[in-house]
Amino acid sequence: MKLDLLLSKAARLARSKKYEGALKILKDEEDRYYGSFKYYYLYGVICLYSGAFVDALASFKQAYSIKMKDPYTLLGLAALYLKRMNTVQAVDYYLDVQEMNPKNKIAKKALAVIRKHSDPQELSDWLTPERLAKLFPPIPFPGVSVKTAVSCVLILAIALVLFLGISFKIRSMPSPRPSAQFSLSAQERSAPVETGGSYMYNLQEIR
């Protein structure tokens, strides 16, 4: 789900668990996004995670009226009806999700839980806030912010400049040459072994 700058900002806050700030941003722009599926879904899912279940249900219903075949909206509605112990309605939504995406892990897990805990009291005991939260649809990914993108470009540019500078410096360094005192003359190189001269030997008897 691709979001504009304002919705991305709200999503970014929500994914950092700053739900109150995210909802305030969205609430202030309610008129601007009238009839927007993305707005209603985002508002609903943030309300869901923040625990504002009444507002979440209202917003998900608005999103559903615009786009009935969105699996994430159906998952949000299903989780809310499951919390109310309305398993019949929750199962209907989960089956709709599975029909669209048979591999959906959330729907598959929720249906398995409902089957296993068919007794209402047993299901109620199982549905702790932590377990229920694992059945929530995801908060949309906000995308990369302009600030983050600029920072990444600057870091890459600095790294490239440093790399090129070091490479140029290494290439421009003079090659090591032998010292003059260790250099051989042309005559010495042509006759490296001296064949003339006198030598002294110390001969000892080998026993």
C-alpha positions in Angstrom: 0.0 0.0 0.0 1.7 3.2 -1.2 1.0 6.1 1.1 1.4 9.9 0.6 3.6 12.0 2.8 1.1 12.7 5.5 -0.2 9.1 5.8 3.4 7.9 5.7 4.2 10.1 8.6 1.3 8.7 10.6 2.2 5.1 9.7 5.8 5.7 10.7 4.7 7.0 14.2 2.3 4.1 14.6 5.0 1.5 13.8 7.1 3.2 16.5 4.1 2.7 18.8 3.4 6.4 19.0 -0.3 5.8 18.4 -1.7 9.0 19.9 0.5 11.2 17.7 -0.4 9.2 14.6 -4.1 9.4 15.3 -3.9 13.1 15.9 -2.3 13.7 12.5 -5.0 11.7 10.8 -7.9 13.2 12.8 -6.8 16.7 11.9 -7.0 15.8 8.2 -10.3 13.9 8.3 -12.1 16.2 5.8 -9.1 16.1 3.4 -9.3 12.3 3.1 -13.0 11.9 2.9 -13.8 8.8 0.9 -10.2 7.6 0.9 -9.8 3.8 1.5 -6.2 4.2 2.6 -7.1 6.8 5.2 -9.9 4.7 6.7 -7.8 1.5 6.8 -4.8 3.3 8.3 -7.0 5.0 10.9 -8.7 1.7 11.7 -5.6 -0.3 12.1 -3.9 2.3 14.3 -7.0 2.4 16.5 -6.9 -1.4 16.6 -3.3 -1.4 17.9 -4.0 1.4 20.3 -7.0 -0.3 21.9 -9.6 2.1 20.6 -11.8 -0.8 19.3 -15.0 1.2 18.8 -13.3 3.7 16.5 -11.4 0.9 14.8 -14.6 -0.9 13.9 -16.2 2.2 12.5 -13.2 3.0 10.4 -12.8 -0.5 9.1 -16.5 -0.5 8.1 -15.9 2.6 6.1 -12.9 1.1 4.4 -14.9 -2.1 3.7 -17.7 0.0 2.1 -15.1 1.3 -0.4 -13.1 -1.8 -1.0 -14.9 -5.0 0.0 -12.2 -7.4 -1.2 -9.2 -6.1 0.8 -7.9 -8.9 2.9 -6.3 -6.7 5.5 -9.6 -4.9 6.2 -11.3 -8.2 6.5 -8.7 -9.3 9.0 -9.2 -6.2 11.1 -13.0 -6.7 11.1 -12.5 -10.4 12.0 -10.2 -9.6 14.9 -12.8 -7.1 16.3 -15.7 -9.6 16.0 -13.5 -12.3 17.5 -12.8 -10.0 20.5 -16.6 -9.6 20.9 -16.8 -13.4 20.8 -18.9 -13.2 17.7 -17.2 -16.2 16.2 -19.8 -16.7 13.4 -19.1 -13.3 11.8 -15.3 -13.6 12.5 -15.2 -17.0 10.8 -17.0 -15.6 7.7 -14.4 -12.9 7.3 -11.5 -15.3 7.8 -12.9 -17.7 5.2 -13.2 -14.7 2.8 -9.6 -14.0 3.4 -8.6 -17.6 2.8 -10.6 -17.6 -0.4 -8.6 -14.7 -1.7 -5.3 -15.9 -0.3 -5.2 -19.6 0.9 -1.8 -19.1 2.4 -2.7 -16.2 4.6 -1.1 -17.1 8.0 -3.3 -14.9 10.2 -6.5 -16.3 8.9 -5.2 -19.9 9.1 -4.0 -19.4 12.7 -7.3 -17.7 13.7 -9.5 -20.5 12.3 -7.3 -23.1 14.0 -7.7 -21.3 17.3 -11.5 -21.1 16.9 -11.7 -24.8 16.0 -9.6 -25.8 18.9 -11.3 -23.6 21.5 -14.9 -24.2 20.4 -16.2 -23.6 23.9 -16.9 -19.9 24.4 -15.4 -19.7 27.9 -12.3 -21.6 26.8 -11.9 -19.3 23.8 -12.4 -16.2 26.0 -9.7 -17.4 28.3 -7.4 -18.0 25.4 -8.0 -14.5 23.9 -5.5 -12.5 26.0 -4.6 -9.0 24.6 -1.2 -10.3 23.6 -2.6 -13.3 21.7 -5.3 -11.2 20.0 -2.7 -8.7 18.8 -1.0 -11.4 16.9 -4.1 -11.7 14.8 -4.2 -8.0 13.9 -3.5 -7.0 10.3 -0.2 -5.1 9.7 0.3 -1.3 9.9 1.2 -0.3 6.4 4.9 0.2 5.7 5.5 4.0 5.5 8.2 3.9 2.9 11.6 5.7 3.1 11.3 9.3 4.3 12.9 12.1 2.4 15.3 12.7 5.3 16.4 9.1 5.4 16.9 9.0 1.6 19.0 12.2 1.7 21.1 10.8 4.5 21.8 7.6 2.7 22.8 9.5 -0.5 25.2 11.7 1.5 26.8 8.7 3.2 27.3 6.9 -0.1 28.7 10.1 -1.6 31.2 10.6 1.2 32.2 6.9 1.1 32.8 7.2 -2.7 34.9 10.3 -2.4 37.0 8.7 0.3 37.5 5.6 -1.8 38.5 7.6 -4.9 40.8 9.8 -2.9 42.6 6.8 -1.3 42.9 5.0 -4.7 44.3 8.1 -6.4 46.8 8.6 -3.6 48.0 5.0 -3.8 48.4 5.3 -7.6 50.3 8.6 -7.4 52.9 7.3 -4.9 56.4 6.7 -6.4 57.5 3.1 -6.9 60.3 2.1 -4.4 63.7 2.0 -6.1 67.0 0.4 -4.8 69.4 2.8 -3.0 72.4 4.0 -5.1 74.9 2.3 -2.7 73.3 -1.1 -3.6 73.2 -0.5 -7.3 75.5 -2.5 -9.7 77.4 -0.8 -12.4 77.1 -2.0 -16.0 80.5 -3.8 -15.8 79.5 -5.5 -12.5 76.3 -6.7 -14.0 78.1 -8.2 -17.1 80.7 -10.0 -14.9 79.2 -10.7 -11.5 81.7 -13.4 -10.6 85.4 -12.4 -10.2 87.7 -15.0 -11.7 91.1 -13.4 -11.0 93.0 -12.6 -7.8 94.8 -14.5 -5.1 93.1 -16.4 -2.3 94.4 -17.9 0.9 93.3 -21.3 2.1 93.7 -22.9 5.5 94.1 -26.6 4.9 93.8 -29.0 7.8 94.3 -32.7 7.8 91.1 -34.5 7.7 91.0 -37.5 10.1 
